[in-house]
Amino acid sequence: MNENIFSSQEISCIVNPQAANKKWQRKKKLKGYLLKNLPCQIIDFQGSKEETIEIARKQSLTQKIIVAVGGDGTVADVIQGIIEARREKDVILGIVPFGSGNAFRKSLGIPKSIKKAIKLLKEGETREIDLIDIEGKVTGIASIGATAKATQKKLQHNIQGFLGHILASRTMPSSPKTEQQIELFDGINDNGERFDKKTLNLSLYECVIGKTSYFGYSWKVAPKAKIDDGFLDITLYETSGLKYLLFFPLIYFGLYQKTQKHFKAKKMIVRGKNLPVQYNGEFLGMKDKLEFRVLPRALKIIGPRNDKQ
């Protein structure tokens, strides 16, 4: 990335202090550091998810670079705003990690350190990444089943951060399996065999659909996912809740997944009854039918140079 792109002053840094567990107010030096190192307009506000999306949408209409300062929630909302503005081909996204979950930045190789992340904005490269479309929402990761129910519990109890994840995850072992009919289109199996369509009728504890590899706090939920390969990465867990709990350390580090059914596809349709669904840590609801589509090269983002990845 050439530094002259930052000389245009057409940069917005969107910060939601509430999403960052109010750390922003306690770190006023960060605001000064941002202004010193990036010629940006800082939009500092406390608002809802919908308000963050709307601000990002409006900023996308005039700015060339939008920097999301926050965790996965803020990053997801800014991406949604860019997509809703239909400016994904013109606007470049930057990320400064500041908040609870930072799975999205980890999947892209963006440093956890704020100073290193800001340095990367000026020295990194612009690359195009894929996204997942689900009912008009865009995401890097989604799931059906136990983690979605845990997400629902977390939001119901309004407990933020790592503690919220821990408390909500206690419900996972008791989550029941769900009967699902899954249709995969234009895909490939783990043996490298291509198919036009594949239909599966399974009793699943969990179904993970990813473009990014990580979820929440460095949980490597989709170890085979690639951010720019043009496919949905789909892992199907037929295990029980008890076994999921027993093998969770292996699941956390992405090792147990190789024992489960895995596919890549460009589209997936899921049918069932009252299927719990989450995306980007947001509970989408209980659904009887869902369609997931890959959006290839849907977003421009500043990431590490290829020789540093």
N, C-alpha and C positions, 0 to 999 in steps of 0.2 A: 504494500500500500504506500503510495507516495504521500508525503506530508502535505503537498500542495492542495490535496483534496479538502484539507481542513481550513485552508485559507479563505474559502468561499463564505464562511460564517453561516452557511445553510445547515446548521447542525442543531438538533434538539436533544437534550438529555432529560428523559422522563423518569422521575423518581416518585414512588408512592411510599411515603414513610410508614404508613400503616402496614403495607405488605412486607416491609423490612423489619417488622417487630419494633418499630419506633427507634431503631438504632440511629437513623438519620439525624434526629434532633440531638442525640448525644455525641454526634461526630461532626460538628460544624466545620472542622478543619477539612473534611472531605469535600465539602462544597467549594471551598477556596482552592483546593488542589485541582478539582475538576476545571474550574474557571481558568486557573493558571496554565494548565496543560492542554486544554481543549478549548478552542474558540466557540463555545456553545452557549445556547440559551437553555438555562435550567428551568424545567417546569416541575416545581415542588408542590405537591398537593396531597391531601388525604381524601380519597374517594373510593367508590365502589369499583368492582370489576368492569361494569358497563361504562363508567365514567373514564376509566383508564383507556379502554378500547376507543372511545369516542375522541379523546385527546390525541391518541396516536393516529387515528384516522385523519383528523384535521391537520395535524402536523405533517402527515405524509403528503398532503396536497401541495405543500410549499417547500419542504425541506428535502435535502439530498441524503442526509445521514440522520438516523434516529438511534440514539444510544439508550438502551434500557438499563437503568440502574436499579438492581433488585434481584430477587430470587426467581424461581421458575414461573411463579404466578405473574409477576410483572412482565417478564420476557414474553410469556404466552399472550398476554393481553396486548402488548405492543405489536406482536406479529399479527394478531387478529385484526388490529386496526389498520395495519399496512395492507393486508389482503382485502379488507372491506373497502378501502379507498381505491383498490385496483391499481396500486402504485408499486406492486412487488417487483416490476421490471426496472423501476427507476430509483427506488429508495434502497439504501444500504443499511442493514441493521448492525449495530455494535452492541456489545454486552459488557457491563461492569458488574461483576457478581457482588451482591450486597443484600443479604436476606437469609431466609431459612434454607429451602432446598435450592441446589444449584446443579441439578442433573443435566440440564440442557447444555450449560457451558462446558461441563465435564466431557460430554459426548463429542464436543467440537474441539477439545484440546485447549480451551481458553483458560488461562491461569486463574487460580483462586484468589491470589493476591490482587488487591485493587490497583496498586501501582503498576504491577506487571500487566494487568489487563488493559490499563490506559496506555501503557507503552505499546502493547500489541495493536491497539486501534490505529496507531500511527505507523507501525512497522510491519503489520501483517498484510495478508492478501485478501482480496475479495473473492469469494467462491459462491457457487450456487448450490443450494441444498434442497432436498425433497421435503415435503410435508404430507400429512395425512388429512384428508377431508372426511368429516363425519357429520352429516346433517348440517352442512354449512359452517361447521366449526373446524378450525385448523389446529393441528397438534403434532407433536413429535412422538407421543406415546399415548396409548389407550389400553384399557383392559375391560374384560367382562368377567364378573364372578367375584371372588373373595376380596381382592384388593379394591374393587369398586364399592363393595359393602363397607369395607374399612374406611374408605374415603367418605362415604355417606355419614358414618358414625362420627368421624373427626369433625366434619362440618356442622353436624347437629349439636355437638358439644362445644363448638367454637373454641377449640384449644389449638393454638397456633404452634408452629415450629416443630422441633424434634420430639418434644413431649407429646404433642398431638398425634404424631405418627405412631409412637410407642403405645399409647393408650388405645388408639383405634385398632391397632394390629392384634390386640388381645382377642378380638372377636373372630379372627380369621380361622382358627382351628375348627370352630363350630359352624362355619359357613357350609351350606349344603351344595352338592353338585347340581348342575342344571342341564337339562336335555337341550341340545343345540343341533340345528341343522346348519352346516357351514358349506357355502358354495365359494370356491376359489376360481378365479379367472386369470388366464394368461400367466401361469405360474411355473414354478420349478421346485422339485423336491430335493432332499439332501443328497440324493445320488446324482444330481445334475440333470435329471430327466425333465423335459419340458412337457407341459400339458395346456390345453385350451381351457378345460373346465374340469373341476374335481368336486364331487359332493361327498361330504362326511356327515354321518349321524353319530354324535358322541355324547357321552355323559361327562361333563367337564367341571372341574373345580375352578379352573382359571383359564382364560384365553388372553394372551398378550399380543397386541398389535403395535409394532414399533418402527420408528425411523431412527430414533436415538436409542442408545444402549442402556442408559441409566434412568432410574426412577427415584424420586425423593432424595435420600441421603446416600449417594454412591451405591445404590442397590443395582447391580448389573443384571437387570431383569431380561434384557434382550441382547445377549452377547454376540449374536451373529448379525445384528442390525447394522446397516451401513447407511450413512446419511445422504448418499448421493448415487445409489445404485439403481434407482427407478422402480424399486419393489417395496411392498409392505413386507415386514418381517413378522411371521406369525408363529407363536409357540402355544401348543395346546396341552394343558395339564390334565391328564386323566387320573392323577393321584388323589388320595383322600386328604382331608384337612389335617388329620393326625400325622400322616406321612409328610405332608408339606411342612409342618412344624418341625418334625424330626430332622428333615434334611435342609432346613432353612439356611444354615451357614453355607452349604454348598450352593443353594439357590441364590443367596445374596451375592456370591462371587461369580455367578454365571457358570457353574460347573455341572449342576444337576440337570440343566436344561437339555443337555445332549441325550438324556434318556427319554425325553418326551417327543411327541410328534412335532415336526417343524417344517414349515413351507415358506416360500416367498411367492407373492402374487401381486398383480397390479390392481385387483379389485376383490373384495370379499363381501358377501352377503350372509348375515347371520339371522336365523329365525329361532324363536323359542317363546317362552312365556315368562313375563316379568323378569327379564334379564337385567341385572344391575350393571351399569356402565359408567366408567369414569374416563376423563381425558385431561391430561396436564394437571392432575390432582383436583379436578372439579367433577362433582357428581352430575352426570348428564340425566340420570333418571332410570326408571324401570321400563324396558323396551321389549316389544315382541318381534321387532324386525329392525335391522340396522344395516347400513351400507357404508363400507370403508373404501376409499379410493386413494391411490397414491397421486400426489401432485408433483410430477418430476420438475426439478430445477425451479421450484416455486418461489424461492427467496434468496436474495443476495445478502451475504453476511461476511463480516470481517473475522478471519480466523488466522491461525498460524501459517507461516509460509511453508510450502511443501517440504523444503529441506530441513524444517525444524519440527515436523510432526513425528 
